[in-house]
């Protein structure tokens, strides 16, 4: 589980590069729709679209580099170099032309799978290869005659050797994996709107484990031939108007309207004496969900306190995505389903009636509010602000201010002090802490910092849900450590 959590965090590093792509391409399409409609587009529009496409088209390489750095024990750039070496070797050794030469057959007879190696899944494998070699061999000492290659200089060399072995394994395994993924993708496509709903339901269920990125890769990137993001934005051919974007569109009503409405319902259901505390949690989370599509601050606030409510949320997300897939509306994103991506996607090649997202979203918001409020009161669910334990009325450090040092100090004290910290890391919204003594953790103290929630995956693991400002808190804690 620890490895999967670190992998999930590592994937967010390259994913964070995508917003700039959507901004560049969105502006380019707004300036001159002729970029994708034929005709004579303005040069500046072509320039911007190509600039954004340069990122979208090379997502697998970004994954290889990002995972290498993220999984490396100290985040050193040498790991990124090793991941890139692994990527280049796999792409060269298993290219259809190379396979044809090795097996002495015509290139047309080479399995189709080998023409689909430029994908996120292979990028992740190469990133893990580079990180593994870096972690194992970064401090190795060689004999005097080879001392120049000691330490970090030998990492890329070892990575190259291991990648040869991995390439041989992929030669046998990849066609099987690829065909299985294609079958899954074709099965979902064959189910149409229902398949889109099933995908979205599973997407939400996997978020607590950080495994939703793997599922997303099947539908958003070119693993099973769906490649919804790239086709929606026109950076690759094959998009079908009215179909492409069906695995993206339905997330906009949920993230822009459903999650903020859920936050409002939970706020209204909070105890009177705790409304001020709940307001800080829910207002920041709702704004994050609406503008950027980052929903974790709200979702993690009730995910473990009220798992039934989270299950209801997953079901409703699946229904909304399925309904949107059946309607003549298509919007797409590069980062997440928030207002910024929605607005910039209006003139993307596969956009269709994007303004319909607003009335659909308003309806979704009303449903989310009603269902959440009914479920919370009917089943007495303990969402934030409704807990039985009363927090002390001490002055709390608010994340809404920039006093991250004070927030970090309170959290560190609640974790048992710096002597109880074995390691500290963070993902896009969470502090991930390994502790020595779980009995020394004081959750009430941690909550008094105004955090969105606390998660304890194991006896030595604690995750503190901060929100999108987590990096500042993490940096402040590292200073204290």
Secondary structure, DSSP 8 states (H G I E B T S, - for coil): -HHHHHHHHHHHHHHTTHHHHHHHHHHHHHH-THHHHSS---HHHHHHHHHHHHHHTTHHHHHHHHHHHHHSSS--HHHHHHHHHHHHHHHHHTSHHHHHHHHTS-GGGS-GGGG--SSHHHHHHHHHHHHHHHHHHTT----GGGGGG-GGGGHHHHHHHHHHHHHHHHHHHHHHHHHHHHHHHHHHHHTTHHHHHHHHHHHHHHGGGT-HHHHHHHHHSTTSS--HHHHHTTSSS---TTTTTTTTTHHHHIIIIIHHHHHHHHHHTS-GGGHHHHHHHHHHHHHHHHHH---HHHHHHHTTT-HHHHHHHHHHHHHHHHHHHHTT-B---SS-SSHHHHHHTTTSTT-B-TTHHHHHHHHHHHHHHHHHHHHHHHHT---TT--SS---------TTSS-HHHHHHHHHHHTT-GGGEEEEEE-SSEEEEEES-GGG--HHHHHTTT-SEEEEEETTEEEEE--TTHHHHHHHHHHH-
